[in-house]
Amino acid sequence: MNPRSQAWPSTAADRDRWVVGLRNARPVHDPARYQRLIIEDERAADDSIAQVATVFLTGRECPWRCVICDLWQGTTTEDTPAGALPAQLAAALGSITARGAAVTQIKLYNAGSFFDPRAVPERDYGALAALLDGFERVIVESHPALIDRRLDVWRDALRRHDSGRSSPTALEVAVGLETAHPAALERLNKRMTTGDFRAAAARLRHSGVALRVFLLISPPFISPEQQDEWLARSIDEALSSGAGVISLIPTRAGNGAMDLLAAEGVFHPPRLADVERSYDAALSLAAGRARVLVDLWDLERLEDCTHCFERRRARLLAMNLGQQVLPHASCGRCGGAAHT
């Protein structure tokens, strides 16, 4: 089928082809080199402020072709070679040491699922766990369908390489629910339901593993008038499933499929005011039940007023760390009331 056809594909296989057909060329990556390293402060479960490193690993592309995804640009088409990820992690840890950062928690994000054996070879679990000795918390990400026996294998590997601290390294798994809107979730082509999400959350609880949930701000296939209602319902879904952290991600265009959906009027890219309103509401809804964080990576793409943008970003960061809704920044140039 013509990937630029306005007819929405009716089957998952056709949607896969549709999504891939709208992509640009994939960059070529060295499987021995990680993509990116970010070190930032994050509010921890005990309400302290922890330094957290996020290592974006290079590996095989996720087997799903989600409409919203642009992470495939940092992946390879071949299976991740054994030994490649420990080499990447060792290099990232060297960079952390060189920066002199007192990192206590680390996220290993591989643009897919950590428990996908073609992306993260199980034979590397021991080497990876040994490198992570000393971290208080390790966070990985996974599609619900892959939260299986490898979850326990990875948890046990971390415990075996724990150097006798009073409390073992805590494991947390981040799961992209995205939205609880059933029709929108189905159209995102994630090939999961809220029932699948709940089952994965129960599996994590059974294994003593913490849950972090990704939710989208302004996902496609939901009208602007219904966005706030469905974000609230999605937060309720995450909380009822035991999420300790809810991470709000402003939905991005730029992967081909999302740009076409925007042109057809079924995706309305969020403005900075949408992010502010959504985060205000989410913090209020989840108060005392879970930490709610808003993703500030690449927030510059939402800049709509150079006069107040940095103050608005600083407000969101302060709310991430303090977990309280703060007064909005006023702006005589663009009208601060527009951000309330």
C-alpha positions in Angstrom: 0.0 0.0 0.0 1.0 3.6 -0.5 2.5 4.7 2.9 1.1 8.2 2.3 -2.4 7.1 1.8 -4.9 8.8 4.1 -6.7 5.6 4.7 -5.8 4.3 8.2 -4.5 0.7 8.0 -7.0 -1.7 9.4 -4.6 -4.5 10.4 -1.5 -4.5 12.6 0.7 -5.9 9.8 -0.5 -3.1 7.4 0.2 -0.5 10.2 3.7 -1.9 10.6 4.3 -1.4 6.9 2.7 2.1 7.0 4.9 3.3 9.9 8.1 1.9 8.4 7.3 3.3 4.9 7.1 6.8 6.3 10.5 6.7 8.0 13.7 8.4 6.8 16.9 6.5 6.4 18.2 4.8 9.5 21.6 6.2 10.8 24.4 3.6 11.0 25.5 2.9 14.6 28.5 1.1 16.1 27.1 -1.5 18.5 30.0 -1.0 20.8 29.1 2.6 21.5 26.2 4.0 23.5 24.0 6.7 22.1 23.8 9.3 24.9 24.4 9.9 28.6 22.3 12.3 30.7 22.8 13.0 34.4 20.1 14.8 36.3 18.5 15.2 39.7 15.3 13.2 40.4 13.0 13.0 43.4 13.6 9.6 45.0 11.1 7.2 46.7 12.3 8.4 50.1 11.8 12.0 49.1 15.5 12.7 48.8 17.0 14.2 45.7 19.1 11.6 43.8 21.5 12.0 41.0 20.3 9.7 38.2 22.2 8.7 35.1 20.4 7.7 31.9 22.4 5.7 29.5 20.8 5.3 26.0 22.2 2.0 24.8 22.7 0.9 21.2 21.0 -2.4 20.2 18.6 -4.2 18.0 15.4 -2.3 17.1 12.2 -3.1 19.1 10.0 -5.8 17.4 7.0 -3.5 17.6 6.3 -0.6 15.2 4.5 1.9 17.4 3.1 4.9 15.5 4.6 7.4 18.0 8.1 5.9 18.1 11.2 7.8 16.9 13.6 5.8 19.0 14.3 3.3 16.2 16.8 6.0 14.9 19.2 4.9 17.6 19.0 1.2 16.9 20.5 -1.4 14.6 18.7 -4.0 12.4 20.9 -6.9 13.5 20.8 -8.7 16.9 22.9 -7.0 19.5 26.2 -8.8 19.7 27.1 -10.5 23.0 29.5 -8.3 24.9 28.4 -5.1 23.2 26.2 -3.8 26.0 28.7 -4.4 28.8 31.3 -2.5 26.7 28.8 0.4 26.3 27.9 0.5 29.9 31.6 0.4 31.0 32.3 3.4 28.7 29.3 5.3 30.1 30.4 4.6 33.7 33.8 5.9 32.8 32.2 9.1 31.6 30.2 9.4 34.8 33.4 9.0 36.9 35.2 11.6 34.7 32.4 14.1 35.4 32.7 13.5 39.1 29.0 12.9 39.5 27.7 11.2 42.6 25.2 9.1 40.7 23.3 6.6 42.9 20.6 5.5 40.4 20.9 4.5 36.8 18.5 4.0 33.9 19.5 1.6 31.1 17.2 2.5 28.1 17.7 0.6 24.9 15.0 2.0 22.7 12.9 -1.1 23.2 12.6 -3.8 25.8 15.4 -4.8 28.1 13.9 -8.3 28.2 14.0 -8.7 24.5 16.7 -11.4 24.1 17.6 -10.1 20.6 18.2 -6.6 22.0 19.8 -7.6 25.3 21.4 -11.0 25.2 20.6 -12.9 28.4 24.2 -14.1 28.5 25.3 -10.5 29.2 23.1 -10.2 32.4 26.0 -11.2 34.7 28.5 -8.8 33.2 26.0 -5.9 33.2 25.0 -6.7 36.8 28.6 -6.7 37.9 29.2 -3.3 36.4 26.1 -2.0 38.2 27.3 -3.1 41.7 27.0 -0.1 44.1 24.0 1.6 42.5 21.0 1.9 44.8 18.4 1.6 42.0 18.5 0.2 38.4 15.7 1.2 36.0 15.1 -0.6 32.7 12.2 -0.5 30.3 10.0 -3.2 28.7 6.9 -3.8 26.7 4.4 -5.7 28.9 4.5 -8.8 26.6 8.2 -9.3 27.5 7.9 -9.1 31.3 8.4 -12.8 31.8 10.9 -15.2 33.4 13.8 -12.9 32.3 12.6 -10.4 34.8 13.5 -12.7 37.6 16.8 -13.8 36.0 17.8 -10.1 35.7 16.7 -9.3 39.3 18.6 -12.3 40.6 21.7 -11.3 38.7 21.7 -7.8 40.3 21.3 -9.4 43.7 24.2 -11.8 43.2 26.5 -9.0 42.3 25.4 -6.7 45.2 28.5 -6.1 47.3 26.9 -6.7 50.7 25.1 -3.4 51.3 22.4 -3.4 54.0 19.7 -3.1 51.3 20.0 -4.8 47.9 19.9 -2.9 44.6 16.3 -2.0 43.9 15.0 -2.9 40.4 12.4 -0.8 38.6 10.8 -1.4 35.3 9.4 1.4 33.1 6.4 0.4 31.0 4.8 2.6 28.3 1.1 2.6 28.9 0.9 5.8 26.9 -2.9 6.2 27.3 -5.8 4.2 28.8 -8.0 5.3 25.9 -8.8 1.9 24.4 -9.3 3.0 20.8 -6.3 5.3 20.8 -4.1 2.7 22.5 -5.1 0.1 19.8 -4.3 2.6 17.0 -0.9 3.4 18.5 0.0 -0.1 17.2 1.7 -1.1 20.5 -0.3 -4.4 20.3 -1.2 -4.2 23.9 -4.3 -3.5 26.0 -4.9 -2.0 29.4 -5.5 -5.6 30.5 -2.0 -6.5 29.3 -0.6 -3.6 31.2 -2.4 -4.7 34.4 -1.1 -8.2 34.0 2.5 -7.0 33.6 2.1 -4.7 36.7 0.9 -7.7 38.7 3.9 -9.7 37.5 6.2 -7.0 38.7 4.6 -6.8 42.1 4.9 -10.6 42.4 8.6 -10.4 41.8 9.1 -7.4 44.2 10.0 -5.0 41.3 8.9 -1.4 41.2 6.8 0.0 38.4 7.4 3.3 36.5 4.8 4.2 33.9 5.2 6.4 30.8 2.1 8.4 29.8 1.8 10.7 26.8 0.8 14.3 26.9 -1.5 15.0 23.8 -1.4 11.5 22.2 -2.9 11.1 18.8 -6.4 9.8 18.1 -7.9 11.7 21.1 -9.7 15.0 20.5 -8.3 18.1 22.2 -11.5 18.4 24.2 -11.0 14.9 25.7 -7.2 15.0 26.4 -7.5 16.2 30.0 -10.2 13.6 30.8 -8.2 10.7 29.3 -4.9 11.8 31.0 -6.8 11.7 34.3 -8.1 8.2 33.5 -4.6 7.1 32.5 -3.2 8.3 35.7 -5.9 6.4 37.6 -4.9 3.3 35.6 -1.3 3.7 36.5 -2.0 4.3 40.2 -4.4 1.4 40.6 -1.7 -0.8 39.1 0.8 0.2 41.7 3.0 2.7 39.8 5.5 4.4 42.1 6.5 6.9 39.4 4.5 8.3 36.5 6.5 10.0 33.8 4.7 12.4 31.5 6.1 12.5 27.9 5.1 15.3 25.5 4.2 13.5 22.3 6.7 14.3 19.5 6.3 14.7 15.8 9.2 14.1 13.4 9.1 10.4 12.7 7.0 10.6 9.5 3.9 8.8 10.7 3.2 11.5 13.4 3.7 14.3 10.9 1.2 12.8 8.6 -1.3 12.3 11.4 -0.8 15.9 12.4 -1.5 17.0 8.8 -4.7 14.9 8.8 -5.9 16.5 12.1 -5.8 13.4 14.3 -2.6 14.5 16.2 -2.3 17.9 17.8 1.3 18.4 18.9 1.4 19.7 22.5 2.3 23.3 23.2 4.3 24.2 26.3 1.0 25.4 27.9 -0.5 21.9 27.4 2.5 20.4 29.2 2.1 22.9 32.1 -1.6 22.3 32.4 -1.2 18.5 32.2 1.5 18.4 34.8 -0.4 20.6 37.2 -3.4 18.3 37.0 -1.3 15.1 37.2 0.5 16.2 40.4 -2.8 17.1 42.0 -4.4 13.7 41.0 -1.4 11.6 42.2 -0.5 13.6 45.4 0.7 11.3 48.1 0.3 8.1 45.9 3.1 8.3 43.4 5.8 10.7 42.2 4.9 12.4 38.9 7.6 13.7 36.7 7.4 15.5 33.4 10.1 14.9 30.7 12.1 18.0 30.2 14.5 16.5 27.7 14.5 18.6 24.5 11.9 20.9 25.9 13.3 23.6 23.7 11.3 22.3 20.8 8.2 23.6 22.6 9.6 27.1 23.1 7.0 29.7 22.1 8.2 32.8 23.9 11.9 33.5 24.4 11.1 36.0 27.2 9.6 33.5 29.6 10.7 30.1 28.4 13.6 29.6 30.8 11.4 30.6 33.8 8.7 28.2 32.7 11.2 25.4 32.4 12.7 26.2 35.8 9.2 26.0 37.3 8.6 22.5 35.8 12.0 21.4 37.1 11.3 22.7 40.6 7.9 20.8 40.5 9.7 17.6 39.4 11.9 17.9 42.5 9.4 19.3 45.0 6.3 17.4 43.8 4.1 20.5 44.4 2.3 22.7 42.0 3.9 26.1 41.9 2.6 29.5 40.7 2.9 30.1 37.0 5.5 32.4 35.6 4.0 35.7 34.5 5.1 37.2 31.2 4.2 40.7 30.0 5.3 39.8 26.5 3.2 36.7 25.7 0.6 37.0 28.5 1.2 34.7 31.5 -2.4 34.0 31.9 -2.2 31.8 28.8 -0.1 29.3 30.8 -2.6 28.8 33.6 
